[in-house]
Amino acid sequence: MFIKNFPSLDFSEDDLRKLFETFGSLCSVKIDESRVFGFVAYNKGEDAQSALAHYTKLSEEDDYKGLYVTKCQKKEDRARLLRKDTLKFMKDLARNNLYFKGFPIDGVT
């Protein structure tokens, strides 16, 4: 799993491990050297799915409400998904028309 938007700058791998080990046994926990994002791997896929479901539905009162948790994807897969979403957005935007009526025909108000 890919995690970013940690709650504090001094967030450590141990803190990340404590957050995610409640859902099952972890295979590995790693925070990047930039301390901007991290990765968590579970031994079982079901454990990862339950953690993902939990952290995507956090309430606003929770300390970790800004935590972004998603399934890890290869760079090519992520780029393909972003292109697909962008094309869908552009098609939806092209369908939005704005019509005005009630203007005087002779140009006099």
BADREN-148023 format. One record per residue: residue in one letter; x, y, z of N, C-alpha, C, O, CB in turn. Coordinates in steps of 0.1 Angstrom, whole numbers, padded with zeros to 4 digits, m for minus. Each point is the difference from the previous one (the first is absolute). Glycine has a CB too. Layout:
N
residuo, nc1, nc2, nc3, cac1, cac2, cac3, cc1, cc2, cc3, oc1, oc2, oc3, cbc1, cbc2, cbc3
a, X, Y, Z, X, Y, Z, X, Y, Z, X, Y, Z, X, Y, Z $
...
//
This chain:
109
residuo, nc1, nc2, nc3, cac1, cac2, cac3, cc1, cc2, cc3, oc1, oc2, oc3, cbc1, cbc2, cbc3
m, 0008, m0012, 0000, m0008, 0012, 0000, 0009, 0012, 0000, 0011, 0000, 0005, m0030, m0012, 0007 $
f, 0014, 0023, m0018, 0007, 0013, m0001, m0007, 0009, 0010, m0012, 0002, 0000, 0019, m0006, m0025 $
i, 0001, 0011, 0033, m0005, 0009, 0010, 0007, 0014, m0001, 0013, 0000, m0002, m0019, m0019, 0017 $
k, m0001, 0030, m0015, 0006, 0013, 0001, m0008, 0009, 0008, m0011, m0004, 0006, 0021, 0001, m0029 $
n, m0006, 0016, 0025, m0006, 0010, 0009, 0000, m0005, 0014, m0011, m0001, 0007, m0004, 0008, m0026 $
f, 0027, m0010, 0024, 0001, m0004, 0014, m0004, 0012, 0009, 0001, 0011, m0003, 0018, m0027, m0003 $
p, m0024, 0013, 0018, m0005, 0010, 0009, 0011, 0010, 0006, m0003, 0011, 0004, m0015, m0027, 0002 $
s, 0030, 0012, m0006, 0011, 0008, 0005, 0013, m0002, m0007, 0002, m0010, m0007, m0013, 0010, 0029 $
l, 0020, 0009, m0021, 0013, m0001, m0007, 0009, m0011, 0007, 0009, m0006, m0007, m0010, 0030, 0000 $
d, m0001, m0027, 0020, 0008, m0010, 0006, m0007, m0014, 0001, 0004, m0008, 0008, 0006, 0027, 0006 $
f, m0019, m0021, m0023, m0006, m0013, m0002, 0010, m0010, m0004, 0007, 0002, m0010, m0029, 0009, 0004 $
s, 0023, m0022, 0013, 0010, m0010, m0002, m0006, m0014, m0005, m0012, m0001, m0001, 0026, 0012, 0019 $
e, m0005, m0020, m0022, m0005, m0013, m0005, m0006, m0007, 0011, m0010, m0008, m0002, 0028, 0007, m0014 $
d, m0014, 0003, 0029, m0007, m0007, 0011, m0014, 0005, 0002, m0009, m0008, 0003, 0031, 0006, 0008 $
d, m0024, 0015, m0013, m0014, 0006, 0001, m0008, m0006, m0011, m0012, m0003, 0002, 0021, 0024, 0008 $
l, m0004, m0022, m0022, m0007, m0006, m0012, m0003, m0015, 0003, m0011, m0004, m0003, 0022, 0021, m0013 $
r, m0002, m0024, 0022, m0002, m0014, 0003, m0011, m0001, 0010, m0009, m0009, m0001, 0033, 0004, m0003 $
k, m0025, 0014, 0015, m0010, m0001, 0010, m0014, 0003, m0006, m0010, m0007, 0004, 0027, 0014, 0013 $
l, m0017, 0002, m0027, m0013, 0003, m0006, m0006, m0012, m0008, m0012, m0003, 0000, 0019, 0027, m0002 $
f, 0002, m0031, m0005, m0005, m0010, m0010, 0001, m0014, 0005, m0007, m0009, m0006, 0014, 0024, m0011 $
e, 0000, m0018, 0028, 0001, m0014, 0005, m0013, m0005, 0007, m0001, m0012, 0003, 0026, 0015, m0001 $
t, m0034, 0006, 0001, m0013, m0004, 0006, m0009, m0008, m0010, m0009, m0006, 0005, 0011, 0027, 0010 $
f, 0001, m0020, m0028, m0008, m0007, m0010, 0006, m0013, m0003, m0007, m0008, m0007, 0000, 0030, m0002 $
g, 0019, m0025, 0013, 0006, m0013, m0004, 0015, 0000, 0001, 0006, 0011, 0003, m0026, m0016, m0017 $
s, 0026, m0006, 0011, 0015, m0001, 0001, 0006, 0007, m0012, m0004, m0002, m0011, 0003, m0019, 0024 $
l, 0011, 0029, m0010, 0006, 0008, m0011, 0013, m0007, m0005, 0007, m0007, 0007, m0016, 0028, 0004 $
c, 0011, m0020, m0024, 0012, m0006, m0006, 0011, 0011, 0000, 0011, m0004, 0004, m0026, m0011, m0019 $
s, 0012, 0027, 0012, 0010, 0011, 0001, m0007, 0014, 0001, m0011, 0002, m0004, 0027, m0016, m0010 $
v, m0008, 0023, 0020, m0004, 0014, 0002, 0012, 0008, m0004, 0011, m0002, 0005, m0028, m0003, 0013 $
k, 0015, 0015, m0027, 0011, 0009, m0004, m0005, 0014, m0003, m0010, 0002, m0006, 0021, m0022, m0004 $
i, m0004, 0030, 0016, m0002, 0014, m0003, 0011, 0004, m0009, 0012, m0002, 0003, m0025, 0006, 0019 $
d, 0010, 0003, m0033, 0011, 0005, m0009, 0009, 0010, 0007, m0004, 0006, 0010, m0012, m0009, m0029 $
e, 0028, 0005, 0014, 0010, 0009, 0006, m0006, 0015, 0000, 0004, 0007, 0009, 0015, m0022, m0017 $
s, m0027, 0018, m0001, m0006, 0014, 0000, m0010, 0002, 0011, m0004, 0011, 0003, 0007, m0011, m0028 $
r, m0008, m0011, 0031, m0010, 0000, 0011, m0013, 0005, m0005, m0008, 0005, 0009, 0027, m0002, 0007 $
v, m0022, m0004, m0029, m0012, 0005, m0005, m0010, m0011, m0002, m0012, 0002, 0001, 0024, 0016, m0013 $
f, m0007, m0030, 0009, m0009, m0011, m0002, 0006, m0013, 0005, 0012, m0001, 0003, m0022, 0012, m0023 $
g, 0002, m0021, 0021, 0005, m0013, 0005, m0008, m0012, m0006, m0010, 0002, m0007, 0017, 0009, 0028 $
f, m0002, m0023, m0018, m0007, m0012, m0005, m0002, m0010, 0011, 0008, m0001, 0009, 0003, 0005, m0031 $
v, m0022, m0011, 0022, m0003, m0011, 0009, m0004, m0012, m0008, m0008, 0001, m0009, 0001, 0016, 0027 $
a, 0013, m0028, m0014, m0003, m0013, m0007, m0005, m0010, 0010, 0006, m0002, 0011, 0011, 0006, m0029 $
y, m0029, m0010, 0015, m0006, m0010, 0009, 0004, m0014, m0005, 0003, m0002, m0012, m0022, 0018, 0018 $
n, 0018, m0026, 0003, 0002, m0014, m0004, m0013, m0005, m0007, 0001, m0009, m0008, 0015, 0006, 0028 $
k, m0027, 0008, m0016, m0013, m0004, m0006, m0007, 0012, m0007, 0000, 0011, 0005, m0002, m0029, 0013 $
g, m0003, 0015, m0030, m0007, 0010, m0007, m0013, 0005, 0006, m0004, 0012, m0001, 0013, m0022, m0019 $
e, m0016, 0002, 0028, m0012, 0003, 0007, 0003, 0011, 0011, m0008, 0009, 0002, m0001, m0032, m0006 $
d, 0021, 0022, 0010, 0004, 0010, 0010, 0002, 0013, m0006, m0004, 0010, 0005, 0014, m0028, 0009 $
a, m0004, 0018, m0026, 0002, 0013, m0007, m0013, 0006, m0004, m0001, 0012, 0000, 0023, m0020, m0008 $
q, m0031, 0000, 0003, m0013, 0006, m0004, m0008, 0006, 0012, m0006, 0010, m0002, 0006, m0027, m0016 $
s, 0001, 0010, 0030, m0007, 0006, 0011, 0007, 0013, 0005, m0007, 0009, 0004, 0000, m0032, 0003 $
a, 0020, 0023, m0008, 0007, 0013, 0004, m0003, 0011, m0010, m0003, 0011, 0004, 0021, m0024, 0007 $
l, m0019, 0010, m0023, m0003, 0010, m0011, m0014, 0005, 0002, m0002, 0012, m0001, 0018, m0023, m0015 $
a, m0025, 0002, 0019, m0014, 0004, 0002, m0001, 0009, 0012, m0008, 0010, 0000, 0000, m0031, m0010 $
h, 0015, 0018, 0021, m0001, 0008, 0012, 0006, 0014, m0002, m0007, 0009, 0004, 0009, m0030, 0009 $
y, 0009, 0022, m0019, 0007, 0013, m0001, m0006, 0009, m0011, 0003, 0012, 0000, 0017, m0023, 0009 $
t, m0028, 0005, m0018, m0006, 0009, m0010, m0013, 0005, 0006, m0006, 0009, m0007, 0016, m0022, m0012 $
k, m0015, 0008, 0030, m0013, 0005, 0006, 0002, 0006, 0013, m0009, m0001, 0009, m0002, m0017, m0021 $
l, 0022, 0025, 0015, 0003, 0006, 0013, m0010, 0012, 0002, m0003, 0007, m0010, 0027, m0015, 0009 $
s, m0028, 0010, 0013, m0008, 0011, 0003, 0009, 0012, 0002, 0012, 0000, 0001, m0029, m0015, 0010 $
e, 0010, 0027, m0012, 0008, 0013, 0001, 0005, 0002, 0014, 0010, 0008, 0002, m0024, 0001, m0020 $
e, 0009, m0015, 0028, 0005, 0002, 0014, 0013, m0008, 0002, 0007, 0003, 0010, m0030, 0000, m0002 $
d, 0026, m0012, m0016, 0012, m0009, 0002, 0013, 0008, m0003, 0000, 0009, m0008, m0014, m0029, 0001 $
d, 0024, 0017, 0015, 0013, 0006, m0002, 0007, m0003, m0013, 0008, 0008, m0005, m0005, m0009, 0029 $
y, m0007, m0009, m0031, 0006, m0005, m0012, m0009, 0003, m0012, 0000, m0008, m0010, 0013, m0009, 0022 $
k, m0021, 0027, m0011, m0010, 0002, m0011, 0006, 0004, m0013, m0006, m0003, m0011, m0010, 0010, 0028 $
g, 0028, m0001, m0017, 0007, 0003, m0013, 0008, m0011, m0006, 0006, 0002, m0011, m0006, 0021, 0019 $
l, 0001, m0034, m0001, 0008, m0011, m0004, m0005, m0006, m0013, m0012, m0003, m0001, 0018, m0002, 0024 $
y, 0002, 0005, m0034, m0004, m0006, m0013, 0005, m0014, m0001, 0012, m0002, 0000, m0012, 0026, m0010 $
v, m0009, m0033, 0009, 0004, m0014, m0001, m0006, m0006, m0013, m0012, 0002, m0002, 0013, m0004, 0027 $
t, 0007, m0005, m0033, m0005, m0006, m0012, 0008, m0012, m0004, 0010, m0003, 0006, m0018, 0025, m0014 $
k, 0003, m0030, m0001, 0007, m0011, m0005, 0012, 0004, m0008, m0001, 0009, m0007, m0021, m0022, 0007 $
c, 0033, 0006, 0002, 0012, 0003, m0008, m0003, m0004, m0014, m0006, m0010, m0004, 0021, 0006, 0024 $
q, m0010, 0013, m0029, m0001, m0003, m0015, 0013, 0003, m0006, 0008, 0008, 0005, m0032, m0002, m0005 $
k, 0027, m0013, m0011, 0012, 0003, m0008, m0002, 0014, m0006, m0011, 0005, m0003, 0015, m0030, m0002 $
k, 0007, 0031, 0001, m0001, 0014, m0005, m0008, 0000, m0013, m0007, 0010, m0002, 0030, m0005, 0012 $
e, m0021, m0015, m0019, m0007, 0000, m0012, m0015, m0002, 0002, m0008, 0006, m0007, 0028, m0016, m0004 $
d, m0024, 0002, 0020, m0014, m0002, 0003, m0007, 0012, 0006, m0011, 0004, m0004, 0016, m0028, 0008 $
r, 0003, 0031, 0004, m0005, 0013, 0006, m0002, 0010, m0011, m0010, 0008, 0000, 0021, m0013, 0022 $
a, m0001, 0006, m0031, m0001, 0010, m0011, m0012, m0003, m0009, m0007, 0009, m0004, 0032, m0006, 0005 $
r, m0027, m0016, m0004, m0011, m0004, m0008, m0014, 0004, 0007, m0009, 0005, m0007, 0023, m0024, m0003 $
l, m0015, 0017, 0022, m0012, 0003, 0008, m0002, 0015, 0000, m0011, 0005, m0002, 0014, m0025, 0016 $
l, 0008, 0028, m0012, m0002, 0015, 0000, m0004, 0005, m0014, m0008, 0009, m0001, 0025, m0008, 0019 $
r, m0012, m0007, m0029, m0004, 0004, m0013, m0014, m0003, m0003, m0008, 0008, m0005, 0031, m0012, m0003 $
k, m0028, m0008, 0013, m0014, m0004, m0001, m0009, 0010, 0007, m0010, 0004, m0005, 0017, m0028, 0003 $
d, m0003, 0027, 0014, m0008, 0009, 0008, m0001, 0014, m0006, m0010, 0007, 0000, 0016, m0020, 0021 $
t, 0006, 0018, m0026, 0000, 0013, m0007, m0008, 0000, m0012, m0007, 0010, m0003, 0030, m0007, 0012 $
l, m0023, m0013, m0017, m0008, m0001, m0012, m0015, 0000, 0003, m0008, 0007, m0006, 0026, m0019, m0005 $
k, m0022, 0005, 0022, m0014, 0000, 0004, m0004, 0014, 0005, m0011, 0004, m0003, 0013, m0028, 0010 $
f, 0007, 0031, 0000, m0003, 0013, 0005, m0002, 0010, m0012, m0009, 0008, 0000, 0022, m0013, 0021 $
m, m0004, 0004, m0031, m0001, 0008, m0011, m0013, m0002, m0008, m0006, 0009, m0005, 0031, m0008, 0004 $
k, m0029, m0014, m0001, m0012, m0003, m0007, m0012, 0006, 0008, m0010, 0005, m0006, 0020, m0026, m0004 $
d, m0010, 0019, 0023, m0011, 0006, 0008, m0001, 0015, m0001, m0011, 0006, 0000, 0013, m0026, 0016 $
l, 0010, 0026, m0016, 0000, 0014, m0001, m0005, 0005, m0013, m0006, 0011, m0001, 0026, m0011, 0016 $
a, m0017, m0007, m0026, m0004, 0004, m0013, m0015, m0001, m0002, m0006, 0007, m0008, 0027, m0015, m0001 $
r, m0028, 0001, 0018, m0015, m0002, m0001, m0007, 0012, 0007, m0012, 0001, m0001, 0015, m0026, m0001 $
n, 0004, 0032, 0010, m0006, 0011, 0008, m0001, 0012, m0009, 0010, 0006, m0005, 0000, m0014, 0026 $
n, m0022, 0012, m0024, m0003, 0012, m0008, m0008, 0010, 0009, m0007, m0003, 0009, 0006, m0010, m0030 $
l, 0004, 0026, 0018, m0007, 0011, 0008, m0008, 0008, m0010, 0006, 0005, m0010, 0013, m0005, 0027 $
y, m0032, 0001, m0015, m0009, 0007, m0009, m0005, 0012, 0007, m0003, 0000, 0012, m0003, m0021, m0024 $
f, 0005, 0032, 0005, m0006, 0013, 0005, m0012, 0003, m0009, 0000, m0003, m0012, 0022, 0011, 0021 $
k, m0032, m0002, m0003, m0012, 0004, m0007, m0005, 0013, 0006, 0004, 0004, 0011, m0010, m0027, m0018 $
g, m0002, 0030, 0000, m0006, 0012, 0005, 0008, 0013, m0005, m0003, 0011, 0005, m0005, m0024, 0014 $
f, 0018, 0012, m0027, 0007, 0012, m0006, m0009, 0007, m0009, m0007, m0007, m0008, 0029, m0004, 0011 $
p, m0022, 0024, m0003, m0008, 0007, m0010, 0005, m0002, m0014, 0012, 0000, m0002, m0017, 0017, 0019 $
i, m0004, m0018, m0027, 0004, m0003, m0014, 0007, 0012, m0006, 0010, m0001, m0008, m0029, m0015, 0006 $
d, 0014, 0028, 0005, 0005, 0012, m0007, 0012, 0006, 0007, 0006, 0009, m0005, m0029, m0004, m0003 $
g, 0027, m0011, 0019, 0012, 0005, 0007, m0003, 0011, 0010, 0010, 0005, 0006, 0004, m0012, m0026 $
v, m0026, 0012, 0021, m0004, 0011, 0009, m0005, m0007, 0013, m0008, m0009, m0001, 0002, 0025, m0019 $
t, 0010, m0010, 0031, m0004, m0006, 0013, m0012, 0006, 0005, m0005, m0003, 0011, 0028, m0002, m0006 $
//
